[in-house]
Amino acid sequence: MKQMRYIFAGLIAALLLTGCAVCFAETASSAQPMMIDLDLSAMSGTVVYAQVYNMLSDPDSYLGKTIRMAGYYNYFDDQTHGVVYHACIVPDATACCAQGIEFVWGGEHKWPDEYPEIGTDIIVTGRLETYEEEGVKYLHLVDAELMWGKEGQP
C-alpha cells in the first residue's frame, strides 16, 4: 500500500513536470504571466504540422485558447484591399508541405520596418479567433506576442 502511494505521487509529479499543468510565459510587454493553453513551440515538426492541420479543420475546439507556436515568418501584401497578412508557417518533417496560422501582433508596430524578414524563425503566442472577409471565415492569433532573434527581439 505504501508503494502504491509513492507510485501515485510520482505519476502526479511527472504529469505536472511534463506540461499537463498550465504553462506560463513571461511577455516583454507586461509583467503579467500569459497563460498558454496549447504550446506547440517545443513539439516535433510532424506533431505541430498535424496539430495545426487539426486546428484548421476543427477550429471550434480551439477558439479562444492561447496558443504558442514556432515556425518561420511570412506575409502577404494584399495591395488590392490595402491589408498585410502576417503568418507563422510550420513545415512538416519532410518540408514538402506547410501549414500556417495568421497572426495580428499586439500593440503598434510599423510594417515592414519592425517585422522580421521572410523566412526568419519566430515564436508567436496569441489567442485563436476567427474573422470573416468576403463571406469566407479565417483563423488568426490575435493580441499576439512575437519573438525572434537571439534575444527574442529584432
FIMARMAR-664986 format. One record per residue (C-alpha): residue number from 1; residue in one letter; chain; x, y, z. Coordinates in Angstrom, 1 decimal, padded with zeros to 4 digits, always signed. Layout:
BEGIN
+------+------+--------+--------+--------+--------+
! zati ! loza ! lodren !   east !  north !     up !
+------+------+--------+--------+--------+--------+
!  NUM !    a !      A !      X !      Y !      Z !
...
+------+------+--------+--------+--------+--------+
//
This chain:
BEGIN
+------+------+--------+--------+--------+--------+
! zati ! loza ! lodren !   east !  north !     up !
+------+------+--------+--------+--------+--------+
!    1 !    m !      A ! +000.0 ! +000.0 ! +000.0 !
!    2 !    k !      A ! +002.8 ! +002.4 ! +000.8 !
!    3 !    q !      A ! +004.5 ! +001.6 ! -002.5 !
!    4 !    m !      A ! +001.2 ! +002.5 ! -004.3 !
!    5 !    r !      A ! +001.2 ! +006.0 ! -002.7 !
!    6 !    y !      A ! +004.8 ! +006.6 ! -003.9 !
!    7 !    i !      A ! +003.9 ! +005.5 ! -007.4 !
!    8 !    f !      A ! +000.8 ! +007.7 ! -007.4 !
!    9 !    a !      A ! +002.8 ! +010.7 ! -006.1 !
!   10 !    g !      A ! +005.4 ! +010.0 ! -008.8 !
!   11 !    l !      A ! +002.8 ! +010.0 ! -011.5 !
!   12 !    i !      A ! +001.3 ! +013.2 ! -010.4 !
!   13 !    a !      A ! +004.7 ! +014.9 ! -010.2 !
!   14 !    a !      A ! +005.5 ! +013.6 ! -013.7 !
!   15 !    l !      A ! +002.3 ! +015.0 ! -015.1 !
!   16 !    l !      A ! +003.0 ! +018.4 ! -013.6 !
!   17 !    l !      A ! +006.5 ! +018.5 ! -014.9 !
!   18 !    t !      A ! +005.7 ! +017.3 ! -018.4 !
!   19 !    g !      A ! +003.4 ! +020.2 ! -019.1 !
!   20 !    c !      A ! -000.1 ! +018.8 ! -018.2 !
!   21 !    a !      A ! -000.4 ! +021.8 ! -015.9 !
!   22 !    v !      A ! -000.9 ! +025.3 ! -017.3 !
!   23 !    c !      A ! +002.2 ! +026.8 ! -018.9 !
!   24 !    f !      A ! +003.2 ! +030.4 ! -018.3 !
!   25 !    a !      A ! +005.3 ! +032.7 ! -020.4 !
!   26 !    e !      A ! +006.7 ! +036.0 ! -019.4 !
!   27 !    t !      A ! +006.0 ! +038.6 ! -022.1 !
!   28 !    a !      A ! +008.2 ! +041.6 ! -022.8 !
!   29 !    s !      A ! +005.2 ! +043.9 ! -022.9 !
!   30 !    s !      A ! +003.8 ! +043.2 ! -019.4 !
!   31 !    a !      A ! +004.9 ! +041.7 ! -016.1 !
!   32 !    q !      A ! +001.7 ! +039.6 ! -016.0 !
!   33 !    p !      A ! +002.3 ! +035.9 ! -017.0 !
!   34 !    m !      A ! +000.5 ! +034.8 ! -020.1 !
!   35 !    m !      A ! -001.5 ! +031.6 ! -019.6 !
!   36 !    i !      A ! -000.8 ! +029.3 ! -022.6 !
!   37 !    d !      A ! -003.5 ! +026.6 ! -023.3 !
!   38 !    l !      A ! -001.5 ! +024.9 ! -026.1 !
!   39 !    d !      A ! +002.3 ! +025.2 ! -026.5 !
!   40 !    l !      A ! +003.4 ! +023.8 ! -029.9 !
!   41 !    s !      A ! +006.8 ! +025.5 ! -029.8 !
!   42 !    a !      A ! +008.7 ! +022.5 ! -028.4 !
!   43 !    m !      A ! +007.0 ! +019.8 ! -030.3 !
!   44 !    s !      A ! +008.4 ! +018.0 ! -033.3 !
!   45 !    g !      A ! +007.6 ! +019.2 ! -036.8 !
!   46 !    t !      A ! +005.3 ! +016.3 ! -037.6 !
!   47 !    v !      A ! +003.3 ! +016.8 ! -034.4 !
!   48 !    v !      A ! +003.0 ! +020.5 ! -034.9 !
!   49 !    y !      A ! +002.0 ! +020.1 ! -038.6 !
!   50 !    a !      A ! -000.7 ! +017.7 ! -037.6 !
!   51 !    q !      A ! -001.9 ! +019.9 ! -034.7 !
!   52 !    v !      A ! -002.1 ! +023.0 ! -037.0 !
!   53 !    y !      A ! -004.0 ! +020.9 ! -039.6 !
!   54 !    n !      A ! -006.4 ! +019.8 ! -036.9 !
!   55 !    m !      A ! -006.9 ! +023.5 ! -035.8 !
!   56 !    l !      A ! -007.7 ! +024.5 ! -039.3 !
!   57 !    s !      A ! -010.0 ! +021.5 ! -039.8 !
!   58 !    d !      A ! -011.9 ! +021.8 ! -036.5 !
!   59 !    p !      A ! -011.3 ! +025.4 ! -035.2 !
!   60 !    d !      A ! -014.3 ! +025.4 ! -032.8 !
!   61 !    s !      A ! -012.3 ! +023.2 ! -030.3 !
!   62 !    y !      A ! -009.5 ! +025.8 ! -030.2 !
!   63 !    l !      A ! -011.3 ! +029.2 ! -030.4 !
!   64 !    g !      A ! -010.4 ! +031.5 ! -027.5 !
!   65 !    k !      A ! -007.4 ! +029.4 ! -026.5 !
!   66 !    t !      A ! -004.0 ! +031.0 ! -026.2 !
!   67 !    i !      A ! -001.6 ! +029.1 ! -028.5 !
!   68 !    r !      A ! +002.2 ! +029.4 ! -028.8 !
!   69 !    m !      A ! +003.9 ! +028.1 ! -031.9 !
!   70 !    a !      A ! +007.3 ! +028.2 ! -033.6 !
!   71 !    g !      A ! +007.8 ! +028.4 ! -037.3 !
!   72 !    y !      A ! +009.1 ! +030.9 ! -039.8 !
!   73 !    y !      A ! +007.7 ! +034.3 ! -040.7 !
!   74 !    n !      A ! +005.9 ! +035.1 ! -043.9 !
!   75 !    y !      A ! +003.5 ! +037.7 ! -045.1 !
!   76 !    f !      A ! +001.1 ! +038.5 ! -047.9 !
!   77 !    d !      A ! +000.7 ! +042.1 ! -049.0 !
!   78 !    d !      A ! -002.9 ! +042.4 ! -050.4 !
!   79 !    q !      A ! -002.5 ! +045.7 ! -052.3 !
!   80 !    t !      A ! -006.0 ! +045.4 ! -053.7 !
!   81 !    h !      A ! -007.5 ! +045.7 ! -050.3 !
!   82 !    g !      A ! -004.6 ! +047.5 ! -048.6 !
!   83 !    v !      A ! -004.0 ! +044.8 ! -046.0 !
!   84 !    v !      A ! -000.9 ! +043.0 ! -045.0 !
!   85 !    y !      A ! -001.4 ! +039.5 ! -043.5 !
!   86 !    h !      A ! +001.3 ! +038.0 ! -041.3 !
!   87 !    a !      A ! +001.8 ! +034.3 ! -040.6 !
!   88 !    c !      A ! +003.7 ! +031.7 ! -038.7 !
!   89 !    i !      A ! +004.4 ! +028.9 ! -041.2 !
!   90 !    v !      A ! +005.1 ! +025.4 ! -040.0 !
!   91 !    p !      A ! +006.5 ! +022.8 ! -042.5 !
!   92 !    d !      A ! +006.0 ! +019.1 ! -042.0 !
!   93 !    a !      A ! +009.0 ! +016.8 ! -041.2 !
!   94 !    t !      A ! +010.0 ! +016.4 ! -044.8 !
!   95 !    a !      A ! +009.5 ! +020.0 ! -045.6 !
!   96 !    c !      A ! +007.3 ! +019.2 ! -048.6 !
!   97 !    c !      A ! +004.2 ! +020.7 ! -047.2 !
!   98 !    a !      A ! +003.4 ! +023.5 ! -044.8 !
!   99 !    q !      A ! +000.6 ! +024.8 ! -042.7 !
!  100 !    g !      A ! +000.4 ! +028.3 ! -041.3 !
!  101 !    i !      A ! -001.6 ! +030.4 ! -038.9 !
!  102 !    e !      A ! -002.1 ! +034.1 ! -039.5 !
!  103 !    f !      A ! -001.4 ! +036.4 ! -036.5 !
!  104 !    v !      A ! -002.0 ! +040.0 ! -035.5 !
!  105 !    w !      A ! +000.9 ! +041.4 ! -033.5 !
!  106 !    g !      A ! -000.5 ! +043.2 ! -030.4 !
!  107 !    g !      A ! +000.4 ! +046.9 ! -030.0 !
!  108 !    e !      A ! +001.6 ! +049.4 ! -032.5 !
!  109 !    h !      A ! +004.3 ! +048.1 ! -035.0 !
!  110 !    k !      A ! +005.4 ! +049.7 ! -038.2 !
!  111 !    w !      A ! +005.4 ! +047.4 ! -041.2 !
!  112 !    p !      A ! +007.9 ! +046.4 ! -042.6 !
!  113 !    d !      A ! +010.5 ! +048.2 ! -040.5 !
!  114 !    e !      A ! +009.7 ! +046.5 ! -037.2 !
!  115 !    y !      A ! +008.9 ! +043.0 ! -038.6 !
!  116 !    p !      A ! +011.3 ! +040.1 ! -039.2 !
!  117 !    e !      A ! +012.5 ! +039.2 ! -042.7 !
!  118 !    i !      A ! +010.7 ! +036.5 ! -044.6 !
!  119 !    g !      A ! +011.9 ! +033.1 ! -043.5 !
!  120 !    t !      A ! +013.1 ! +034.2 ! -040.1 !
!  121 !    d !      A ! +012.5 ! +031.7 ! -037.3 !
!  122 !    i !      A ! +009.8 ! +033.1 ! -035.0 !
!  123 !    i !      A ! +007.8 ! +032.2 ! -031.9 !
!  124 !    v !      A ! +004.3 ! +033.6 ! -031.8 !
!  125 !    t !      A ! +001.8 ! +033.5 ! -028.9 !
!  126 !    g !      A ! -001.8 ! +034.6 ! -029.2 !
!  127 !    r !      A ! -005.5 ! +033.9 ! -028.8 !
!  128 !    l !      A ! -007.1 ! +032.0 ! -031.6 !
!  129 !    e !      A ! -010.1 ! +033.7 ! -033.1 !
!  130 !    t !      A ! -012.0 ! +033.8 ! -036.4 !
!  131 !    y !      A ! -012.9 ! +036.6 ! -038.7 !
!  132 !    e !      A ! -014.8 ! +036.8 ! -042.0 !
!  133 !    e !      A ! -013.8 ! +038.5 ! -045.2 !
!  134 !    e !      A ! -016.0 ! +038.4 ! -048.3 !
!  135 !    g !      A ! -018.0 ! +035.6 ! -046.9 !
!  136 !    v !      A ! -015.1 ! +033.4 ! -046.0 !
!  137 !    k !      A ! -014.1 ! +032.5 ! -042.4 !
!  138 !    y !      A ! -010.4 ! +032.7 ! -041.5 !
!  139 !    l !      A ! -008.4 ! +031.9 ! -038.3 !
!  140 !    h !      A ! -005.8 ! +034.1 ! -036.7 !
!  141 !    l !      A ! -003.9 ! +034.6 ! -033.5 !
!  142 !    v !      A ! -004.9 ! +038.0 ! -032.0 !
!  143 !    d !      A ! -003.1 ! +040.2 ! -029.4 !
!  144 !    a !      A ! +000.0 ! +038.1 ! -030.4 !
!  145 !    e !      A ! +003.4 ! +038.3 ! -028.8 !
!  146 !    l !      A ! +006.1 ! +037.9 ! -031.5 !
!  147 !    m !      A ! +009.7 ! +036.9 ! -030.7 !
!  148 !    w !      A ! +012.7 ! +036.2 ! -033.0 !
!  149 !    g !      A ! +016.5 ! +036.6 ! -032.9 !
!  150 !    k !      A ! +018.9 ! +035.5 ! -030.1 !
!  151 !    e !      A ! +017.3 ! +037.8 ! -027.5 !
!  152 !    g !      A ! +013.8 ! +037.2 ! -028.6 !
!  153 !    q !      A ! +013.7 ! +040.7 ! -030.2 !
!  154 !    p !      A ! +014.5 ! +042.1 ! -033.6 !
+------+------+--------+--------+--------+--------+
//
